[in-house]
Amino acid sequence: MSELQRMIDESYRIVFFGGAGVSTESGIPDFRSADGLYNQKYDVPPETMLSRTFFDSHTEKFYDFYRDKMLCLDAKPNAAHYKLAELEKRGRLAAVITQNIDGLHQAAGSRNVLELHGSVHRNYCMKCGKLYTARYILNSFGVPRCSCGGIIKPDVVLYEEQLDSDTIDKAIAAISQSDTMIIAGTSLTVYPAAGMVRYFRGKNLILINRGTTPMDSGADLVIHEPVGKVLKSVSV
């Protein structure tokens, strides 16, 4: 922890790259851990239900799963989210790059948040483009439809869909210009997001994750603890 504090103290352009493990302390389940979403038993694998093909061909079943498992609208930011917002406010954190779709970084006060996989809080009509809230989706039944009759789709990146190119460009720019990169709460197995790490050319590469990752051996500091627990103890 003293080494982490030293690295943060000497940094002026930190980039944070986070995954599902950042939000588990807020009560949102992750995906690939032993008790994660992808290891639960379903008639259809979650990866299939979260694909664009399944959305298009079994829209009602998609929404049954989506409402039940992906819309955690009562979750609150945890210590990690608040600490990152504080670092940004102090001018030390340049950007949060997240694989999460829960919006908790913004809820904690972070402003420069790059959402690689979109957000449950943005939903749009596929016919006319009208926007709808996550609460509207949660309270709907069957396939949610727009006032024009069109099907509403969450603005999240499903399997088989491409990431937004503008968001990718901004994330790569932030990473390549940072002096310290904190990677936290991610197994670094989801591409192309995980591949962005290779653009880091700064001084300190810090990994905070409960389990090991493919990047552990190449990091300057590795801490196998919950993200919120670790960041809560950092002073800024």
Secondary structure by P-SEA (a helix, b strand, c coil): caaaaaaaaaccbbbbbbcccccccccccccccccccccccccccccccccaaaaaacaaaaaaaaaaccccccccccaaaaaaaaaaaaccccbbbbcccccccccccccccccccccccccccccccccccaaaaaacccccccccbbbbbcccccccccccaaaaaaaaaaaaaccbbbbccccccccccccccccccccbbbbbccccccccccccccccccaaaaaaaccc
